[in-house]
């Protein structure tokens, strides 16, 4: 009996366990299946939404093409070729999927609303075909990429895509705000304004993607959502194209105006004497006139006419610039006691120039200061007076620039002289220039005829070859050369009477437009056929306008020339080149300190 009861209890307990736990297992399995179907449906719903968005974009593009509306020709951001290839392939994928989008959407809708097995089978079949096609396209695309890399490898440049995309988003948002009707969807307008402000703050002064923070990328995603809302509310592509074209035109006009203003301000700064230099000139002038007449004489004046010494000439009215030229030449010379400097200035700056070198003699070298207004032979012998030309640029209006064409009369006792501009710095010993074979020529200069060089100049850019008198005598393809460091054989100059050649074309230029203002085209004409080319290392040009000169070339140059508007003593000078000029200025000098002239 006891055994029977025990078996009965075991049987009841077994049935109870089966009736309780089996339904629980079946229910959990069913729930798992339902969740998997829901997640799959959700993913598929997202794909349908993506297809619908792409189809809307493509239909808008097709409508734009039918209306013959072209996008602006201006390219704001230009990426590398590989970026364009990627965008083109994605566009092809969109086109290939567009034809099946409507069918896929209908099948998806039936699958979600019903349980038709035929429809479900059709849907799965289409999905398998799509996957196989996309896999084949991916394989072919990867094979093509591998083939292109093997045939013609290209260096891949790092492109700051995120930063460009953020700036582009700001432009698009402003475009939507500009053509949105007043009082239309105020909430969206406020949202776009907020997104613009946030994105501009996030961009800040960033110049590359690495400067952006993680919050910046979050702001970019938020802006993209707002732009998507705006594109749905304002779907008129034609209006957007017109607005962007107008914004592009306005931006180009603003850039053009800013460039013109910058060029004007640069010219103005280049023509204006800094306050410190004017102060220095005034102080030196007052000191000069406080001296007795016997104290105003510079030492060693007996050497200024010795033809056996090395003579350098500088025509300038800038005291500090002349000081740098002389200091640098003396510091680079192996025999400074054999060097004689001839400075020619105007009567206004003559006292200050003389006083500076009385207080700061150039070591063992000899210096002579002359005033061009004391050259009475100019009017007596040639009947001319050096006058300013009709030009706003002081580089052309200065009469000192044209005095260089009278060198044989300025230095009647000399046979050879090296003419230096006041905006040069000497880095090597220049006495070897007296050993150069001039080959019977008058002028030794560095050529500027190498095309592609920043100093490249053609004669027809400055000289009017449509004039018959010019076209008969000169060749526009002749190699040009530079003023700034020139060796002149004064004996050959006198022999060939080149001063008369200069006068002839100077008078011709007054009658009709033969050449541009300045002494450079006149120099090309005067010394045409009388110039011998020097090695480029003697004279490095462009430090006053070209920021791309290699520092190796500058270091190896015997003379570096700050030709151009950006002089080293001006605030607009190229900062990385100023070090070569500053090393020859004693900024601790009391007069420079008093006039607030500092490096």
C-alpha positions as CSV (number, residue, x, y, z in Angstrom):
1,X,0.0,0.0,0.0
2,X,2.7,2.4,0.9
3,X,4.5,1.6,-2.3
4,X,1.4,2.4,-4.3
5,X,1.0,5.8,-2.7
6,X,4.6,6.6,-3.3
7,X,4.3,5.9,-7.0
8,X,1.1,7.9,-7.2
9,X,2.8,11.0,-5.7
10,X,5.8,10.7,-8.1
11,X,3.4,10.5,-11.0
12,X,1.4,13.6,-9.9
13,X,4.6,15.6,-9.3
14,X,5.9,14.6,-12.8
15,X,2.7,15.7,-14.5
16,X,2.8,19.0,-12.5
17,X,6.3,19.7,-13.6
18,X,5.5,19.0,-17.2
19,X,2.3,21.1,-17.2
20,X,4.2,24.1,-15.7
21,X,7.7,24.2,-17.3
22,X,6.9,23.1,-20.8
23,X,4.5,26.0,-21.6
24,X,7.2,28.4,-20.2
25,X,9.8,27.0,-22.6
26,X,7.5,27.1,-25.5
27,X,6.5,30.7,-24.7
28,X,10.1,31.9,-24.3
29,X,11.0,30.3,-27.7
30,X,8.0,32.1,-29.3
31,X,9.1,35.4,-27.8
32,X,12.6,35.0,-29.1
33,X,11.3,34.4,-32.6
34,X,9.0,37.4,-32.4
35,X,11.9,39.7,-31.3
36,X,14.1,38.5,-34.1
37,X,11.4,39.1,-36.7
38,X,10.7,42.6,-35.3
39,X,14.4,43.5,-35.4
40,X,14.7,42.2,-38.9
41,X,11.6,44.2,-39.9
42,X,13.0,47.3,-38.3
43,X,16.2,47.0,-40.2
44,X,14.3,46.4,-43.4
45,X,12.1,49.5,-42.6
46,X,15.3,51.6,-42.3
47,X,16.5,50.3,-45.7
48,X,13.1,51.3,-47.2
49,X,13.4,54.7,-45.7
50,X,16.9,55.1,-47.2
51,X,15.6,53.9,-50.6
52,X,12.8,56.5,-50.4
53,X,15.1,59.3,-49.5
54,X,17.5,58.4,-52.4
55,X,14.6,58.1,-54.8
56,X,13.4,61.6,-53.7
57,X,17.0,63.0,-54.3
58,X,17.3,61.4,-57.7
59,X,13.8,62.6,-58.8
60,X,14.8,66.1,-57.7
61,X,18.0,65.9,-59.8
62,X,16.0,64.6,-62.8
63,X,13.5,67.4,-62.5
64,X,16.4,69.9,-62.3
65,X,17.9,68.5,-65.5
66,X,14.5,68.6,-67.3
67,X,14.2,72.3,-66.5
68,X,17.8,72.9,-67.8
69,X,19.0,74.5,-64.6
70,X,22.8,74.3,-64.3
71,X,24.7,74.5,-61.0
72,X,27.2,77.3,-60.4
73,X,30.6,76.7,-62.1
74,X,32.5,77.8,-59.1
75,X,34.1,74.9,-57.2
76,X,34.3,75.7,-53.5
77,X,35.9,72.6,-52.2
78,X,38.0,70.4,-54.6
79,X,39.0,67.0,-53.4
80,X,41.4,64.5,-54.9
81,X,40.5,62.2,-57.8
82,X,39.9,59.2,-55.6
83,X,37.2,61.1,-53.7
84,X,35.4,61.9,-57.0
85,X,35.7,58.2,-58.0
86,X,34.0,57.2,-54.7
87,X,31.2,59.6,-55.1
88,X,30.6,58.5,-58.7
89,X,30.5,54.8,-57.8
90,X,27.9,55.6,-55.0
91,X,25.9,57.5,-57.6
92,X,25.9,54.5,-59.9
93,X,24.8,52.2,-57.0
94,X,21.9,54.5,-56.4
95,X,20.9,54.4,-60.1
96,X,21.1,50.6,-60.1
97,X,18.8,50.3,-57.1
98,X,16.3,53.0,-58.2
99,X,14.4,50.7,-60.6
100,X,13.6,48.1,-57.9
101,X,12.8,50.5,-55.1
102,X,9.0,50.7,-55.7
103,X,8.6,46.9,-56.0
104,X,10.7,46.3,-52.9
105,X,8.6,48.9,-51.1
106,X,5.3,47.2,-52.1
107,X,6.6,43.7,-51.1
108,X,7.8,45.1,-47.8
109,X,4.4,46.7,-47.1
110,X,2.5,43.4,-47.9
111,X,4.9,41.4,-45.7
112,X,4.3,43.7,-42.8
113,X,0.5,43.8,-43.2
114,X,-0.1,40.1,-44.0
115,X,1.2,36.6,-43.9
116,X,1.1,35.6,-47.6
117,X,3.8,32.9,-48.0
118,X,4.1,33.6,-51.8
119,X,4.8,37.2,-51.1
120,X,7.3,36.4,-48.4
121,X,9.1,33.9,-50.7
122,X,9.2,36.6,-53.5
123,X,10.6,39.1,-51.0
124,X,13.4,36.7,-49.8
125,X,14.2,35.8,-53.4
126,X,14.6,39.5,-54.4
127,X,16.8,40.0,-51.3
128,X,19.1,37.1,-52.3
129,X,19.4,38.4,-55.8
130,X,20.2,41.9,-54.5
131,X,22.9,40.6,-52.2
132,X,24.5,38.5,-55.0
133,X,24.5,41.4,-57.4
134,X,25.9,43.8,-54.8
135,X,28.6,41.2,-53.9
136,X,29.5,40.9,-57.6
137,X,29.7,44.6,-58.0
138,X,31.9,44.9,-54.9
139,X,34.3,42.2,-56.2
140,X,34.5,43.9,-59.6
141,X,35.0,47.3,-58.0
142,X,37.8,46.0,-55.7
143,X,39.4,44.3,-58.6
144,X,39.3,47.5,-60.6
145,X,40.8,49.5,-57.7
146,X,43.6,46.9,-57.3
147,X,44.2,47.1,-61.1
148,X,44.4,50.9,-61.0
149,X,46.8,50.8,-58.0
150,X,49.1,48.4,-59.8
151,X,49.0,50.4,-63.1
152,X,49.4,53.9,-61.7
153,X,49.9,54.4,-58.0
154,X,49.0,57.9,-56.7
155,X,50.0,59.5,-53.4
156,X,47.0,59.8,-51.2
157,X,46.7,63.2,-49.6
158,X,45.0,63.8,-46.3
159,X,41.9,65.8,-46.9
160,X,40.2,67.7,-44.1
161,X,36.8,66.4,-45.1
162,X,35.0,67.1,-41.8
163,X,36.0,70.7,-41.6
164,X,35.0,71.3,-45.2
165,X,31.7,69.5,-44.6
166,X,31.0,71.7,-41.6
167,X,31.6,74.9,-43.5
168,X,29.5,73.6,-46.3
169,X,26.7,72.9,-43.8
170,X,26.8,76.5,-42.6
171,X,26.5,77.8,-46.2
172,X,23.5,75.5,-46.9
173,X,21.8,76.5,-43.7
174,X,22.2,80.2,-44.5
175,X,20.9,79.6,-47.9
176,X,17.7,78.0,-46.5
177,X,17.3,80.9,-44.1
178,X,17.7,83.5,-46.8
179,X,14.9,82.3,-49.2
180,X,12.6,80.9,-46.5
181,X,9.3,83.0,-46.4
182,X,8.8,85.3,-43.5
183,X,6.9,83.8,-40.5
184,X,7.1,80.3,-42.1
185,X,7.9,77.5,-39.7
186,X,9.4,79.8,-37.0
187,X,10.5,76.8,-35.0
188,X,12.7,75.5,-37.9
189,X,14.2,79.0,-38.5
190,X,15.2,79.3,-34.9
191,X,16.6,75.8,-35.0
192,X,18.8,76.6,-38.1
193,X,20.0,79.9,-36.6
194,X,21.0,78.0,-33.4
195,X,22.8,75.3,-35.4
196,X,24.7,77.9,-37.4
197,X,25.9,79.6,-34.2
198,X,26.9,76.3,-32.7
199,X,28.7,75.1,-35.7
200,X,30.6,78.4,-36.2
201,X,31.7,78.3,-32.6
202,X,32.8,74.6,-33.1
203,X,34.8,75.5,-36.2
204,X,36.4,78.5,-34.6
205,X,40.0,78.9,-35.9
206,X,40.4,75.3,-36.9
207,X,42.4,74.6,-40.1
208,X,42.3,70.8,-40.1
209,X,40.3,67.9,-38.9
210,X,42.6,67.2,-36.0
211,X,41.7,70.7,-34.5
212,X,38.1,69.7,-34.1
213,X,36.7,68.2,-30.9
214,X,34.3,65.4,-30.5
215,X,31.6,67.9,-29.6
216,X,32.2,69.5,-33.0
217,X,31.3,66.3,-34.7
218,X,28.2,66.0,-32.7
219,X,27.2,69.5,-33.7
220,X,27.8,68.5,-37.3
221,X,25.4,65.6,-37.0
222,X,22.8,67.8,-35.4
223,X,23.1,70.3,-38.2
224,X,22.6,67.5,-40.8
225,X,19.4,66.6,-39.1
226,X,18.2,70.2,-39.2
227,X,19.2,70.5,-42.9
228,X,17.2,67.3,-43.7
229,X,14.1,68.9,-42.1
230,X,14.7,72.1,-44.1
231,X,15.1,70.1,-47.4
232,X,11.7,68.5,-46.7
233,X,10.0,71.8,-46.0
234,X,11.7,73.7,-48.8
235,X,12.2,71.1,-51.6
236,X,12.6,73.6,-54.4
237,X,16.0,72.8,-55.9
238,X,15.8,75.6,-58.4
239,X,15.4,78.2,-55.7
240,X,18.4,76.7,-53.9
241,X,20.5,76.8,-57.0
242,X,19.7,80.4,-57.7
243,X,20.4,81.4,-54.1
244,X,23.7,79.6,-54.0
245,X,24.7,81.2,-57.3
246,X,23.8,84.6,-55.9
247,X,25.8,83.9,-52.7
248,X,28.8,82.8,-54.8
249,X,28.7,85.9,-56.8
250,X,28.5,88.1,-53.7
251,X,31.4,86.2,-52.1
252,X,33.5,86.7,-55.2
253,X,32.7,90.4,-55.2
254,X,33.7,90.7,-51.6
255,X,37.0,88.8,-52.2
256,X,37.7,91.1,-55.1
257,X,37.1,94.2,-53.1
258,X,39.2,92.9,-50.2
259,X,42.1,92.1,-52.6
260,X,41.9,95.6,-54.1
261,X,41.9,97.2,-50.7
262,X,44.8,95.0,-49.5
263,X,46.9,96.0,-52.6
264,X,46.1,99.7,-52.1
265,X,47.1,99.5,-48.4
266,X,50.3,97.7,-49.3
267,X,51.3,100.3,-51.8
268,X,50.4,103.0,-49.3
269,X,52.5,101.4,-46.6
270,X,55.4,101.0,-49.0
271,X,55.4,104.7,-50.0
272,X,55.1,106.0,-46.5
273,X,58.2,106.8,-44.5
274,X,57.9,105.2,-41.0
275,X,57.7,107.6,-38.1
276,X,60.9,106.1,-36.6
277,X,63.0,106.8,-39.7
278,X,61.7,110.3,-39.9
279,X,62.6,110.9,-36.2
280,X,66.1,109.5,-36.8
281,X,66.7,111.9,-39.8
282,X,65.5,114.9,-37.8
283,X,67.7,114.2,-34.8
284,X,70.8,113.6,-36.9
285,X,70.2,116.7,-38.9
286,X,70.0,118.9,-35.8
287,X,73.2,117.3,-34.5
288,X,75.0,117.9,-37.8
289,X,74.3,121.6,-37.8
290,X,75.5,121.9,-34.2
291,X,79.0,120.9,-35.4
292,X,81.7,123.2,-36.6
293,X,82.5,123.2,-40.3
294,X,85.8,121.4,-39.6
295,X,84.1,118.7,-37.7
296,X,81.8,117.8,-40.6
297,X,84.5,116.2,-42.7
298,X,84.6,112.4,-43.0
299,X,88.1,110.8,-42.6
300,X,90.3,109.3,-45.4
301,X,88.8,111.4,-48.2
302,X,92.1,111.1,-50.1
303,X,91.1,107.5,-51.0
304,X,87.8,108.3,-52.8
305,X,89.5,108.9,-56.2
306,X,92.0,106.0,-56.0
307,X,91.1,103.6,-58.9
308,X,93.2,100.8,-57.4
309,X,90.7,100.4,-54.5
310,X,87.3,98.6,-54.5
311,X,84.6,101.2,-55.0
312,X,80.9,100.7,-54.1
313,X,78.2,103.2,-54.9
314,X,74.8,103.5,-53.1
315,X,72.2,106.1,-54.2
316,X,69.6,106.5,-51.4
317,X,67.8,108.8,-49.0
318,X,67.3,106.1,-46.4
319,X,69.8,106.3,-43.6
320,X,69.2,103.0,-41.9
321,X,69.1,101.1,-45.2
322,X,72.5,102.6,-46.2
323,X,73.9,101.7,-42.8
324,X,72.9,98.0,-43.3
325,X,74.4,97.9,-46.8
326,X,77.7,99.3,-45.6
327,X,77.8,97.2,-42.4
328,X,77.1,94.0,-44.2
329,X,79.6,94.7,-46.9
330,X,82.4,95.5,-44.4
331,X,81.6,92.5,-42.2
332,X,81.9,90.1,-45.2
333,X,85.0,91.7,-46.8
334,X,88.5,90.1,-46.3
335,X,90.2,93.5,-46.9
336,X,87.9,96.2,-45.6
337,X,90.7,98.8,-45.6
338,X,90.7,98.7,-49.4
339,X,86.9,99.4,-49.7
340,X,85.5,102.8,-50.5
341,X,81.8,103.6,-50.3
342,X,80.2,106.4,-52.3
343,X,76.8,107.4,-51.0
344,X,74.8,109.9,-53.1
345,X,71.6,111.4,-51.6
346,X,69.5,114.5,-51.9
347,X,70.2,117.8,-50.2
348,X,67.4,117.2,-47.6
349,X,69.0,114.0,-46.3
350,X,72.6,115.0,-46.8
351,X,73.2,116.4,-43.3
352,X,71.6,113.4,-41.5
353,X,73.4,110.9,-43.7
354,X,76.8,112.6,-43.1
355,X,76.1,112.8,-39.3
356,X,75.3,109.1,-39.1
357,X,78.6,108.0,-40.6
358,X,80.5,110.6,-38.6
359,X,79.1,108.9,-35.4
360,X,79.3,105.4,-36.8
361,X,82.3,105.0,-39.1
362,X,82.4,101.8,-41.1
363,X,85.5,100.3,-39.5
364,X,88.6,100.5,-41.7
365,X,86.7,101.3,-44.8
366,X,86.4,104.7,-46.4
367,X,83.1,106.5,-46.9
368,X,82.1,109.5,-49.0
369,X,78.7,111.3,-48.9
370,X,77.6,113.5,-51.7
371,X,74.5,115.5,-52.5
372,X,73.1,115.1,-56.0
373,X,72.0,118.8,-55.9
374,X,75.6,119.7,-56.0
375,X,76.2,118.1,-59.4
376,X,76.3,121.3,-61.5
377,X,77.6,119.4,-64.5
378,X,74.2,117.9,-65.1
379,X,72.7,121.1,-66.3
380,X,75.9,122.5,-67.7
381,X,77.0,119.4,-69.8
382,X,73.6,117.8,-70.7
383,X,71.1,120.6,-70.1
384,X,68.9,118.3,-68.0
385,X,67.6,118.4,-64.5
386,X,66.6,115.1,-62.8
387,X,62.9,115.4,-62.1
388,X,60.3,113.1,-60.7
389,X,58.3,111.0,-63.1
390,X,54.5,110.9,-63.1
391,X,54.1,107.9,-60.9
392,X,52.8,107.4,-57.3
393,X,55.4,104.8,-56.5
394,X,58.5,106.3,-54.8
395,X,60.6,103.6,-56.4
396,X,59.9,105.3,-59.8
397,X,59.6,109.0,-58.7
398,X,63.0,109.3,-57.1
399,X,65.5,111.1,-59.2
400,X,68.2,109.0,-57.5
401,X,67.1,106.0,-59.6
402,X,67.9,107.9,-62.8
403,X,71.3,109.2,-61.5
404,X,72.7,105.8,-62.1
405,X,72.8,106.5,-65.8
406,X,75.4,109.2,-65.2
407,X,77.9,107.0,-63.3
408,X,80.9,107.9,-65.6
409,X,80.4,111.6,-64.7
410,X,79.6,111.0,-61.1
411,X,82.9,109.2,-60.7
412,X,85.2,110.7,-63.4
413,X,88.4,109.2,-61.8
414,X,87.2,105.6,-61.5
415,X,87.4,102.8,-64.0
416,X,85.1,100.3,-62.4
417,X,82.4,100.5,-59.7
418,X,79.8,98.2,-58.1
419,X,76.4,99.7,-57.8
420,X,74.3,98.5,-54.8
421,X,70.7,99.3,-54.1
422,X,69.9,100.3,-50.6
423,X,67.6,97.4,-50.0
424,X,70.3,94.7,-50.3
425,X,72.3,92.8,-47.7
426,X,75.8,91.6,-48.6
427,X,76.7,88.1,-47.3
428,X,80.0,87.3,-49.2
429,X,83.1,89.1,-50.1
430,X,82.4,91.1,-53.3
431,X,85.9,92.0,-54.2
432,X,86.1,89.1,-56.6
433,X,83.7,91.0,-58.9
434,X,86.7,93.1,-60.0
435,X,88.3,89.9,-61.4
436,X,85.4,88.9,-63.6
437,X,86.0,89.0,-67.3
438,X,83.6,91.5,-68.6
439,X,84.3,90.5,-72.3
440,X,84.3,94.1,-73.4
441,X,80.8,94.7,-72.0
442,X,79.7,97.6,-69.8
443,X,77.3,96.0,-67.4
444,X,77.6,92.8,-65.4
445,X,74.3,91.6,-63.9
446,X,72.4,88.5,-62.9
447,X,69.9,87.5,-65.6
448,X,66.1,87.2,-65.0
449,X,65.3,85.3,-68.1
450,X,64.6,81.8,-66.7
451,X,60.9,81.1,-67.2
452,X,59.2,79.8,-64.0
453,X,61.6,81.7,-61.8
454,X,59.8,84.3,-59.6
455,X,62.1,87.0,-60.8
456,X,61.3,86.2,-64.5
457,X,60.6,89.2,-66.6
458,X,60.1,89.7,-70.3
459,X,61.1,92.8,-72.2
460,X,57.7,93.1,-73.9
461,X,56.1,93.3,-70.4
462,X,57.7,96.7,-69.8
463,X,58.5,97.9,-73.3
464,X,56.1,98.7,-76.1
465,X,57.2,96.6,-79.0
466,X,54.4,97.8,-81.2
467,X,56.4,101.0,-81.6
468,X,58.4,100.8,-84.8
469,X,61.5,102.4,-83.4
470,X,61.6,99.8,-80.6
471,X,60.7,96.8,-82.8
472,X,63.5,97.5,-85.3
473,X,66.2,97.7,-82.7
474,X,65.4,95.3,-79.9
475,X,64.4,91.6,-79.6
476,X,61.6,90.8,-77.1
477,X,63.1,87.4,-76.4
478,X,66.4,88.9,-75.2
479,X,67.5,87.8,-71.7
480,X,66.7,90.5,-69.2
481,X,68.7,91.3,-66.0
482,X,68.2,93.0,-62.7
483,X,69.3,96.2,-61.1
484,X,70.4,95.9,-57.4
485,X,74.0,94.5,-57.7
486,X,75.7,95.6,-60.9
487,X,79.3,95.8,-62.0
488,X,79.9,98.7,-64.4
489,X,83.1,99.2,-66.5
490,X,83.1,103.0,-66.7
491,X,85.8,103.0,-69.3
492,X,83.7,101.0,-71.8
493,X,80.7,103.1,-70.8
494,X,82.5,106.3,-71.8
495,X,83.9,104.7,-74.9
496,X,80.4,103.6,-76.2
497,X,78.7,106.9,-75.1
498,X,75.8,105.1,-73.5
499,X,74.6,108.3,-71.8
500,X,73.5,109.6,-75.2
501,X,71.6,106.4,-75.8
502,X,69.8,106.9,-72.5
503,X,68.9,110.5,-73.4
504,X,67.6,109.4,-76.8
505,X,65.1,106.9,-75.4
506,X,64.2,109.1,-72.4
507,X,63.1,111.9,-74.8
508,X,61.3,109.3,-77.0
509,X,59.4,108.1,-73.9
510,X,58.2,111.6,-73.2
511,X,56.7,111.9,-76.7
512,X,54.9,108.6,-76.8
513,X,54.4,105.5,-74.6
514,X,57.5,103.4,-75.2
515,X,58.1,101.9,-71.8
516,X,56.6,101.7,-68.3
517,X,57.6,104.1,-65.5
518,X,60.9,103.3,-63.7
519,X,64.5,102.9,-64.5
520,X,64.5,99.2,-65.2
521,X,63.1,99.2,-68.8
522,X,65.3,102.2,-69.5
523,X,68.3,100.2,-68.3
524,X,67.4,97.3,-70.5
525,X,67.3,99.6,-73.5
526,X,70.4,101.5,-72.6
527,X,72.6,98.5,-72.0
528,X,71.1,96.3,-74.7
529,X,73.9,94.3,-76.1
530,X,76.3,95.6,-73.5
531,X,75.5,93.3,-70.6
532,X,77.4,90.2,-69.5
533,X,75.5,87.6,-67.3
534,X,76.8,86.8,-63.8
535,X,76.2,83.6,-61.9
536,X,72.9,83.6,-60.0
537,X,74.7,83.1,-56.7
538,X,75.9,86.7,-56.8
539,X,72.4,88.2,-56.6
540,X,69.3,86.5,-55.0
541,X,66.1,88.4,-55.9
542,X,62.6,88.6,-54.6
543,X,62.8,88.9,-50.8
544,X,60.5,91.9,-51.0
545,X,57.6,90.1,-52.7
546,X,58.1,86.4,-53.0
547,X,57.5,84.3,-49.9
548,X,58.6,81.0,-51.5
549,X,62.4,81.6,-51.8
550,X,64.3,78.6,-50.5
551,X,66.4,79.4,-47.4
552,X,69.3,77.4,-48.9
553,X,69.5,79.8,-51.8
554,X,69.3,82.8,-49.5
555,X,72.2,81.4,-47.4
556,X,74.3,80.7,-50.4
557,X,73.7,84.1,-52.1
558,X,76.5,86.7,-52.1
559,X,73.9,89.6,-52.2
560,X,70.2,89.2,-51.2
561,X,67.8,91.8,-52.5
562,X,64.6,92.9,-50.9
563,X,63.2,94.2,-54.2
564,X,59.5,94.8,-54.1
565,X,57.1,96.7,-51.9
566,X,57.7,94.7,-48.7
567,X,60.9,96.2,-47.4
568,X,62.6,94.8,-44.3
569,X,62.4,98.1,-42.4
570,X,58.6,98.2,-42.8
571,X,56.0,96.3,-40.8
572,X,54.7,94.7,-44.0
573,X,58.1,93.1,-44.7
574,X,58.2,89.3,-44.9
575,X,59.0,88.3,-41.4
576,X,61.1,85.2,-42.1
577,X,63.5,87.2,-44.3
578,X,64.0,90.1,-41.8
579,X,66.5,88.2,-39.8
580,X,69.2,88.7,-42.5
581,X,68.6,92.4,-42.4
582,X,68.3,92.9,-38.6
583,X,71.6,91.2,-37.8
584,X,73.3,94.3,-39.2
585,X,71.3,96.9,-37.2
586,X,72.5,97.9,-33.8
587,X,69.1,98.4,-32.1
588,X,70.9,99.4,-28.9
589,X,72.1,102.6,-30.5
590,X,70.8,105.6,-28.4
591,X,69.2,107.4,-31.5
592,X,67.4,104.2,-32.5
593,X,66.2,103.8,-28.9
594,X,65.0,107.4,-28.7
595,X,63.1,107.1,-32.0
596,X,61.5,103.8,-31.0
597,X,63.2,101.8,-33.8
598,X,63.3,98.2,-32.7
599,X,63.5,94.8,-34.3
